[in-house]
Amino acid sequence: MLRPRTTLLALTALTAGALAAGGPASAMPLDPLPLDPLPVDPQPVDPLPEKRSWAVGTGGAVATVDADATRVGLEVLAAGGNAADAAVAAAAALGVTEPYSAGVGGGGFFLYFDASTGTVTTIDGRETAPLAMGADAFLDEAGEPLPFTEAVQSGLSVGTPGTPQTWATALAEFGTWSLADTLQGGIRLADEGFVVDETFRQQTAENEEKFRTFEPTTELFLPGGALPEVGSTFVNPDLAETYRLLAAEGVEPFYSGELAGEVVRTAQDPPEAAGVEDVRAGLLAEEDLARYEAPLREPTLVEYRGLEVYGMAPPSSGGSTVGEALNVLEPFELGALPAVPVLHSYLEASALAFADRNAYVGDPAYSQVPLAELLSDEFAAERACALDPEAAMAKPTTAGSPDGEYGPCPPDDGLTVEEGTEGPSTTHLTVGDSEGNIASYTLTIEQTGGSGITVPGRGFLLNNELTDFTFAAADPTVPEPNLPAPGKRPRSSMAPTIVLDEGEPVLALGSPGGSTIITTVLQTLVNRIDRDLDLAAAIAAPRASQRNTAVVTAEPAFVAAYGPELEALGHEFSVVEEIGAATGIEYLPGGLMLAAAEPDRRGGGSAGVVRDLLDNPLAAVPDVPGLAPQLGED
């Protein structure tokens, strides 16, 4: 039976007058619950004095990695826009403030729940390979894979950008605002600038060598030839003009007009700085942009503890891998277990799902992806045979056989396919409106700083997304689903996720982080659903990532808290500073919403609601009763 969703006694007695988290409705009186958003005129975007990692209230919720982007999204909701409108507006703002992670020179995956129809739809805005690209594109003259850095910092890595078309498709399918209206916040932000923080300066410093390779990138991101100073204002008038062009003419100039030509010329002949050795030229052509589409795709769907968990289908491996791992975990009563056995099971299920991901998932237009079998309960039951609650399996483990014929535990004689390389960058935003519409949107230019190539006079970096292809098959006798091919979309790990309960919205989340996106989303779901943490605490909890490797990647706090007991089960750990940077929103009882972001990772995220019911003390994790209503079945 369903577990009851407890009421929020601590919140229902709150009175009016709380301030919205940076939104334009901050001075509005609070009406009795539930509330509908009140139309207001959007106000100019001012930088928030501090990021807030969680907020509770009504009228809609936005969570991003950046306070200015969250503010822009909240302005749209407060002015009557829906979740799709706010998501596009926040994404455009992130193109200004997070230019090393996202922008119109990249792509992404947009997952949307339409409350009026009760359906979840996805938009595949993944970049595509040029028609001139073959399977040997990333091999040198001797047939050996190119050094990864050389491939990244080149025109060869640049795929056809999908972000502008994703925005246009999202607004046409789900939105109520025009592209011109949704771009206004980003235009203001690019014109007026944002305050440089330590994270932006550090990311610039880490990519300084790459940026100095290309003259327009040096001019834009190293003003005066130096790193931007913390506390200074960073403006991008070139990007503001690019947004104005899109606002005035739509995305056509990007794919078939003047801007398309500029993007192609830049990729084919990267503008190196004086004295820099030539980088490899790209294969992108005007025909590639002209034929680009951001198609609607069916989402992945699994049922976990009675909840419907929707994700992104191939060419992303996010939905299939998260979904398979949840199916593997379903028979285990994790809610009755202490933390260490739960985390052990999570790590093992993740390893099994990654083994299958690496072996079978690619662009479904170019290879047969057995998606239905990968997400079947029968396949999960067979794979779960390898999960021993008392001991970690040897890794890397072999892939299963999603062939439709399943029985008792099969012999361990499948394929073992390496994961490949993905950048740890990307960004994710989550929006929910007062009508129950949800946008879960992960967007990227791949590596931090992408290819490093800025389109001259346009204010944005080009992606290096094609380095997500597998450069060469590890075993020529074994099919490799992720080799380059003309027009192909490289496999991704982006995992925007939406969770429903009998068709009603519950929560949504996602994260950046390359292949650790999958484990971040999976662990956060386990934290929230099985460990009964509230969403903010589930996001803030220490992380570990098992991607079918001999050693688990883990944060210091995770190893300190759980390392010795998990090592006793056979796990080995390699410590990294941080994993992922998740954002999420949850619909709570009583018409309330919770927005949640990172308190610390990647400099901390920004969560806000249109009408805030708590004077948030900026605590990393909320200490408010009732923010973790029980989800799903016992």
C-alpha positions in Angstrom: 0.0 0.0 0.0 1.1 3.6 -0.5 2.8 5.3 2.4 1.0 8.4 3.5 2.5 11.8 2.5 2.7 13.6 5.8 1.4 17.1 6.2 3.7 20.1 6.8 2.5 21.2 10.2 5.5 23.4 10.7 4.6 25.4 7.5 0.9 25.7 7.5 1.0 28.1 10.4 3.4 30.5 8.7 2.1 34.0 8.1 2.4 36.3 5.1 5.2 38.7 4.3 8.2 36.4 3.6 10.4 37.5 0.8 10.7 35.6 -2.5 14.1 34.3 -3.3 15.2 37.2 -5.5 12.0 37.1 -7.5 10.0 40.2 -8.5 7.1 39.2 -6.2 9.2 39.7 -3.1 7.0 42.4 -1.7 3.7 40.8 -2.5 1.3 40.0 0.4 0.7 36.3 0.9 -2.8 35.0 0.4 -4.2 31.9 2.1 -2.9 28.6 0.6 -3.0 27.4 -2.1 -1.8 30.2 -4.3 -1.8 30.9 -8.0 1.0 33.0 -9.5 0.1 36.7 -9.8 1.1 38.4 -13.0 3.7 41.1 -12.6 6.0 43.0 -14.9 9.5 41.5 -14.9 12.0 43.8 -13.3 15.7 44.2 -14.2 17.9 41.4 -12.9 20.1 42.3 -10.0 22.7 39.9 -8.6 21.6 38.1 -5.5 23.7 38.9 -2.5 24.0 35.3 -1.5 23.1 32.0 -3.1 20.4 30.0 -1.3 20.6 26.2 -1.6 16.9 25.6 -0.7 13.6 27.4 -0.5 10.0 26.5 0.3 6.9 28.3 -0.9 4.3 28.7 -3.6 3.8 30.1 -7.1 6.6 28.0 -8.7 10.2 26.9 -8.1 13.5 27.2 -9.9 16.8 25.7 -9.1 20.0 26.3 -11.0 23.7 26.6 -10.2 23.6 30.4 -10.5 21.7 33.0 -8.5 21.1 35.3 -11.5 19.8 32.5 -13.7 17.4 31.4 -10.9 16.2 35.0 -10.5 15.5 35.2 -14.3 13.5 32.0 -14.1 11.5 33.2 -11.1 10.7 36.5 -12.9 9.2 34.6 -15.8 7.0 32.5 -13.4 5.9 35.5 -11.4 4.9 37.3 -14.6 2.7 34.4 -15.7 5.0 32.2 -17.8 5.0 28.5 -17.3 7.8 26.0 -16.6 8.9 25.8 -20.2 9.1 29.6 -20.6 11.1 29.9 -17.3 13.5 27.0 -18.3 14.4 28.6 -21.6 14.9 32.0 -19.9 17.0 30.5 -17.1 19.1 28.6 -19.7 19.7 31.8 -21.7 20.9 33.4 -18.5 23.2 30.5 -17.8 24.7 31.1 -21.2 25.9 34.5 -19.8 26.9 33.5 -16.3 28.0 29.9 -16.9 29.5 30.3 -20.4 32.1 27.5 -19.8 29.4 24.9 -19.2 26.5 25.9 -21.4 25.4 28.3 -24.2 24.0 28.5 -27.7 27.2 26.8 -29.0 26.3 23.5 -27.3 23.4 21.1 -26.8 21.4 19.2 -24.2 18.3 17.2 -23.3 15.0 18.8 -22.2 12.5 16.6 -20.2 9.0 18.1 -19.8 5.9 17.1 -17.8 2.7 18.7 -19.2 0.2 18.8 -16.4 -2.7 19.5 -18.7 -2.2 16.2 -20.6 -0.4 14.2 -17.9 2.4 13.3 -20.4 6.2 13.4 -20.2 8.0 14.3 -23.4 11.7 14.8 -24.2 13.5 17.0 -26.7 16.8 15.6 -28.0 19.0 18.7 -28.5 22.2 16.7 -28.7 24.8 17.9 -31.1 25.3 15.9 -34.4 28.5 15.0 -36.2 29.2 16.6 -39.6 28.2 14.6 -42.6 31.9 14.5 -43.5 32.8 12.7 -40.3 33.7 9.0 -40.5 34.6 6.4 -38.0 38.3 7.2 -38.2 37.9 11.0 -37.6 39.8 10.9 -34.2 42.6 8.7 -35.4 46.0 10.0 -36.4 47.9 9.2 -39.6 49.2 6.0 -38.0 45.7 4.9 -37.1 46.1 5.6 -33.4 43.6 7.7 -31.3 44.4 11.3 -31.1 45.5 12.7 -27.7 42.4 13.7 -26.0 43.4 17.3 -25.3 44.5 17.8 -28.9 41.1 16.6 -30.1 39.2 18.8 -27.6 41.1 22.0 -28.6 40.2 21.8 -32.2 37.6 22.4 -34.8 37.3 18.7 -35.2 35.5 18.4 -31.8 32.7 20.8 -32.7 29.3 19.3 -33.4 26.3 21.0 -34.8 24.9 23.0 -31.8 21.4 22.0 -30.7 20.6 24.5 -27.9 18.9 27.2 -30.0 16.7 24.7 -31.7 15.9 23.1 -28.3 14.7 26.4 -27.0 12.6 27.0 -30.1 11.1 23.5 -29.9 10.4 23.7 -26.2 8.5 27.0 -26.6 6.6 25.8 -29.6 5.5 22.6 -28.0 5.0 23.6 -24.4 5.6 27.3 -23.8 3.3 30.4 -23.6 6.0 33.0 -24.3 7.9 33.9 -27.4 11.6 33.3 -27.8 12.0 37.1 -27.9 10.3 37.4 -24.5 12.2 34.6 -22.8 15.6 36.0 -24.0 15.1 39.4 -22.4 16.6 38.4 -19.0 19.7 37.0 -20.7 20.1 40.1 -22.8 19.9 42.4 -19.7 22.4 40.2 -17.9 24.8 40.1 -20.8 24.6 43.9 -21.2 24.8 44.9 -17.5 27.1 42.0 -16.4 27.3 39.7 -13.5 29.6 39.7 -10.5 32.6 37.4 -10.9 32.9 34.9 -8.1 35.7 32.6 -7.1 34.2 29.7 -9.1 34.2 31.7 -12.3 37.7 32.9 -11.8 39.0 29.4 -10.9 37.4 27.9 -14.0 38.9 30.6 -16.1 42.3 29.9 -14.5 42.0 26.2 -15.1 41.3 26.8 -18.8 43.7 29.8 -19.3 46.1 27.8 -21.5 43.3 26.6 -23.7 41.7 30.0 -23.9 45.0 31.7 -24.9 45.2 29.4 -27.9 42.4 31.3 -29.6 42.4 35.1 -30.0 38.7 35.9 -29.6 38.5 33.7 -26.5 41.5 35.5 -25.0 39.8 38.9 -25.7 36.5 37.9 -24.2 37.4 35.8 -21.1 40.8 37.2 -20.3 40.0 41.0 -20.4 43.2 43.0 -20.6 45.1 39.7 -20.9 44.5 38.8 -17.3 42.1 36.6 -15.3 38.9 38.3 -14.2 39.0 39.6 -10.7 36.6 38.3 -8.0 34.1 41.1 -7.4 34.5 42.7 -10.8 31.6 42.9 -13.3 31.8 40.7 -16.4 29.9 42.0 -19.4 29.3 40.3 -22.7 27.9 42.7 -25.2 28.6 40.4 -28.1 26.4 37.7 -26.6 23.7 40.3 -25.9 23.7 41.2 -29.6 23.6 37.5 -30.6 20.5 37.1 -28.3 19.0 40.2 -29.9 19.4 38.6 -33.3 17.6 35.4 -32.1 14.9 37.5 -30.4 14.3 39.4 -33.6 14.5 36.7 -36.2 14.2 33.4 -34.3 16.7 30.6 -34.7 16.8 30.7 -38.5 20.0 32.9 -38.6 21.8 30.3 -36.5 21.0 27.4 -38.7 20.7 28.9 -42.2 21.7 32.6 -42.1 24.6 34.9 -41.3 25.3 33.3 -37.9 25.4 29.8 -39.4 28.1 30.9 -41.8 30.2 32.4 -38.9 29.9 29.3 -36.8 31.0 27.1 -39.8 34.0 29.3 -40.7 35.1 29.4 -37.1 35.0 25.6 -36.8 36.7 25.0 -40.1 39.4 27.6 -39.5 39.8 28.1 -35.8 41.0 31.7 -35.0 44.3 30.8 -33.3 46.2 33.6 -31.4 49.4 34.9 -32.9 52.4 32.6 -32.4 50.2 29.6 -31.6 50.6 26.3 -33.5 47.7 25.6 -35.8 45.0 23.3 -34.3 43.1 20.7 -36.3 40.4 22.1 -38.6 36.8 21.1 -38.2 34.5 19.3 -40.6 31.3 21.3 -39.8 29.6 22.6 -42.9 26.6 24.9 -43.5 24.6 21.8 -44.7 25.0 20.3 -41.2 23.4 23.3 -39.5 20.7 23.6 -42.2 19.5 20.0 -41.7 19.7 20.0 -37.9 16.6 19.0 -35.9 15.9 18.6 -32.2 13.4 15.8 -32.3 10.8 14.8 -29.7 11.5 11.4 -28.2 9.7 9.1 -25.9 11.1 9.1 -22.4 12.4 6.1 -20.6 10.1 4.9 -17.8 10.5 2.5 -14.9 8.4 2.0 -11.8 10.3 2.2 -8.6 8.6 1.7 -5.2 5.3 2.5 -6.9 6.6 5.8 -8.4 6.9 6.5 -12.2 10.5 7.6 -12.9 11.0 9.2 -16.3 14.3 9.9 -18.0 16.1 10.6 -21.3 16.3 7.9 -23.9 19.3 7.2 -26.2 21.4 8.8 -27.5 21.6 9.7 -23.8 22.4 6.8 -21.6 21.1 8.6 -18.5 17.5 7.3 -18.5 18.4 3.7 -19.4 21.2 3.4 -16.9 19.4 5.1 -14.0 16.3 3.1 -14.8 18.1 -0.2 -15.0 19.9 0.4 -11.7 16.6 1.2 -10.0 15.1 -2.0 -11.4 18.0 -4.0 -10.0 17.4 -2.3 -6.6 13.7 -2.8 -6.6 13.6 -6.3 -4.9 15.8 -5.1 -2.0 14.0 -3.6 0.9 16.4 -0.7 1.2 14.0 1.4 3.3 14.4 -1.0 6.2 18.3 -1.0 6.1 20.9 1.3 7.6 23.0 3.5 5.4 25.9 1.2 4.6 23.9 -1.7 3.2 21.9 0.8 1.2 25.0 2.5 -0.3 26.6 -0.9 -1.0 23.6 -1.9 -3.0 23.5 1.4 -4.8 27.2 1.0 -5.8 26.7 -2.6 -7.0 23.6 -1.8 -9.0 25.3 1.2 -10.6 28.3 -1.0 -11.7 25.9 -3.5 -13.3 24.0 -0.9 -15.2 27.2 0.8 -16.4 28.5 -2.5 -17.8 25.3 -2.7 -19.9 25.4 1.0 -20.8 28.9 0.7 -22.2 28.1 -2.4 -24.2 24.8 -1.5 -25.7 23.8 2.2 -25.7 24.5 4.7 -28.6 22.6 6.7 -31.1 19.5 4.5 -31.9 19.6 5.8 -35.5 22.9 4.0 -36.0 22.8 1.0 -33.8 20.2 -1.3 -32.3 19.8 -0.3 -28.7 17.9 -3.0 -26.8 16.2 -0.3 -24.6 13.0 -2.2 -23.8 15.0 -5.2 -22.6 17.6 -3.1 -20.7 14.6 -1.6 -18.7 12.7 -4.8 -18.3 12.0 -6.3 -14.9 13.1 -9.7 -16.1 16.5 -8.5 -17.2 16.9 -6.6 -14.0 16.1 -9.8 -12.0 18.8 -11.7 -13.9 21.3 -8.9 -13.3 20.4 -8.7 -9.6 21.7 -12.2 -9.2 25.2 -10.7 -9.1 24.4 -8.4 -6.2 25.6 -9.9 -3.0 24.5 -7.9 0.1 27.6 -9.2 1.9 30.4 -8.6 -0.6 31.3 -6.4 -3.5 31.6 -8.1 -6.9 34.9 -8.1 -8.8 35.0 -5.1 -11.2 34.9 -4.3 -14.0 32.1 -6.8 -14.3 30.8 -8.1 -17.6 27.6 -6.9 -19.4 24.5 -8.9 -19.3 22.6 -10.3 -22.3 19.4 -8.3 -22.8 18.1 -10.9 -25.3 14.6 -11.5 -23.8 15.5 -15.0 -22.5 16.1 -14.9 -18.8 16.5 -17.5 -16.1 18.5 -18.2 -13.0 21.8 -16.5 -12.5 23.7 -16.8 -15.8 27.4 -17.4 -16.1 29.7 -14.4 -16.0 30.9 -14.6 -19.6 29.6 -11.4 -21.2 31.4 -8.4 -22.8 33.5 -5.9 -20.8 33.5 -2.6 -22.6 35.4 0.5 -21.4 33.4 3.6 -20.6 35.2 6.2 -22.7 36.0 9.8 -21.8 33.5 12.5 -20.9 34.0 16.0 -19.6 32.9 16.8 -16.0 31.3 20.0 -16.9 27.7 20.7 -18.1 24.9 22.4 -16.1 21.4 21.5 -15.0 18.3 23.5 -14.2 14.9 22.4 -12.8 11.7 24.4 -12.9 8.2 23.6 -11.6 5.3 26.0 -12.0 2.1 26.3 -9.9 0.1 24.3 -12.4 2.3 21.2 -12.0 4.3 21.6 -15.3 7.9 20.6 -14.9 11.1 21.2 -16.9 14.2 19.2 -16.1 16.9 20.4 -18.5 20.5 19.4 -18.8 22.7 21.5 -21.2 26.3 21.6 -22.0 29.3 22.5 -24.2 31.0 19.3 -22.9 34.4 20.1 -21.3 34.6 23.2 -19.1 35.2 25.8 -21.7 34.2 23.5 -24.5 36.6 23.5 -27.4 38.0 26.8 -26.2 36.9 28.4 -29.5 34.8 31.6 -29.4 32.9 32.6 -32.5 34.4 36.1 -33.2 32.1 38.9 -32.3 29.3 36.6 -31.0 30.2 36.1 -27.4 29.8 32.3 -27.1 32.1 29.2 -27.1 31.7 26.3 -29.4 31.3 22.8 -28.0 33.7 19.9 -28.1 30.8 17.4 -27.9 32.2 15.1 -30.6 35.0 14.0 -28.2 32.2 12.1 -26.5 32.5 9.6 -29.3 34.6 6.5 -28.7 37.8 7.3 -30.7 38.5 3.6 -31.5 36.9 0.3 -30.6 38.8 -1.4 -27.8 38.2 -4.8 -29.6 37.7 -4.6 -33.3 35.8 -7.9 -33.2 33.2 -6.5 -30.8 30.5 -4.0 -32.0 31.1 -0.5 -30.6 27.9 1.5 -30.5 29.6 4.9 -30.0 32.0 5.3 -32.9 31.7 8.5 -35.0 29.6 8.5 -38.1 28.0 11.1 -40.4 25.2 12.9 -38.7 25.4 10.7 -35.6 24.8 12.0 -32.1 27.5 10.9 -29.5 26.4 9.0 -26.5 25.7 11.1 -23.5 25.3 10.6 -19.7 22.9 13.5 -19.2 20.0 12.3 -17.0 17.3 14.9 -16.5 14.7 13.1 -14.4 11.0 13.6 -13.5 9.2 11.4 -10.9 5.4 11.1 -10.8 3.0 9.3 -8.4 0.0 7.9 -10.3 0.4 10.7 -12.8 0.8 13.5 -10.4 4.1 15.5 -10.1 6.4 14.6 -7.3 9.9 15.7 -8.0 12.5 16.4 -10.7 16.2 16.6 -10.7 19.4 16.4 -12.7 23.1 17.2 -12.5 26.3 18.0 -14.5 29.4 15.9 -14.2 30.0 13.7 -17.3 29.3 10.1 -16.6 29.0 10.9 -12.9 25.7 12.6 -13.8 24.1 9.1 -13.8 25.4 8.1 -10.4 24.6 11.5 -8.9 21.0 11.3 -10.0 20.7 7.6 -8.9 22.2 8.2 -5.5 20.0 11.3 -4.9 16.9 9.2 -5.8 18.0 6.5 -3.4 18.6 9.1 -0.7 15.2 10.7 -1.2 13.0 7.6 -1.8 14.7 4.9 0.2 16.6 6.8 2.9 13.8 9.3 3.5 16.0 12.3 3.3 14.4 15.5 2.2 15.4 16.6 -1.3 17.8 19.3 -0.1 19.6 16.8 2.2 19.5 14.1 -0.5 21.4 16.5 -2.8 23.8 17.7 -0.1 24.7 14.2 1.1 28.3 12.9 0.4 28.6 11.1 -2.9 30.4 8.2 -4.4 30.3 7.0 -8.0 30.7 3.4 -9.2 30.9 3.2 -13.0 32.0 -0.4 -13.3 35.6 0.3 -12.4 37.9 -1.4 -10.0 37.9 1.7 -7.7 35.0 3.7 -6.5 35.3 7.5 -6.9 34.2 9.2 -3.8 34.2 12.5 -2.0 36.2 12.9 1.2 33.1 13.1 3.4 31.7 9.9 1.9 34.9 8.0 2.6 35.1 9.5 6.1 31.5 8.5 6.9 31.2 5.1 5.2 34.6 4.1 3.8 35.8 1.6 6.5 32.5 -0.4 6.5 32.3 -0.5 2.7 35.9 -1.4 2.4 35.2 -4.4 4.7 32.7 -5.5 2.0 35.4 -5.3 -0.7 35.0 -1.7 -2.1 38.1 0.3 -2.9 38.1 4.1 -3.0 39.8 6.9 -4.9 39.1 10.4 -3.4 38.0 13.4 -5.5 37.0 16.8 -4.2 33.5 16.8 -5.5 31.0 14.9 -7.7 28.2 16.6 -9.6 26.2 19.7 -8.9 22.6 18.7 -8.7 19.4 20.8 -8.7 15.9 19.7 -8.1 12.3 20.6 -7.1 9.6 18.7 -5.2 5.9 19.2 -4.9 5.0 19.0 -1.2 1.6 18.5 0.4 -0.6 21.6 0.9 0.3 23.2 -2.4 3.9 23.9 -1.3 7.1 23.5 -3.4 10.6 22.9 -2.4 13.5 24.1 -4.5 16.9 22.6 -3.8 20.5 23.1 -5.0 24.0 22.4 -3.8 25.1 24.1 -0.7 28.8 23.9 -1.6 29.7 21.9 -4.7 30.8 24.1 -7.7 30.6 27.1 -5.5 27.0 26.3 -4.3 23.8 26.5 -6.3 20.7 28.7 -6.2 17.2 27.7 -5.3 14.2 29.9 -5.2 10.4 30.1 -5.2 8.1 32.8 -6.3 6.6 33.3 -2.8 8.9 32.2 -0.1 7.2 31.0 3.2 10.5 30.7 5.2 13.0 33.4 6.0 15.7 31.0 4.9 18.7 31.4 7.2 20.9 30.1 4.4 21.4 26.8 6.2 23.0 24.2 4.0 20.3 21.7 4.9 16.8 22.7 6.1 15.9 21.8 9.7 12.2 22.0 9.1 9.8 19.2 9.9 7.7 17.7 7.1 10.0 18.5 4.1 10.5 14.7 3.4 7.0 13.2 3.0 7.2 9.5 2.5 7.2 8.6 -1.2 6.1 5.4 -2.9 5.2 2.0 -1.4 6.5 0.2 1.6 
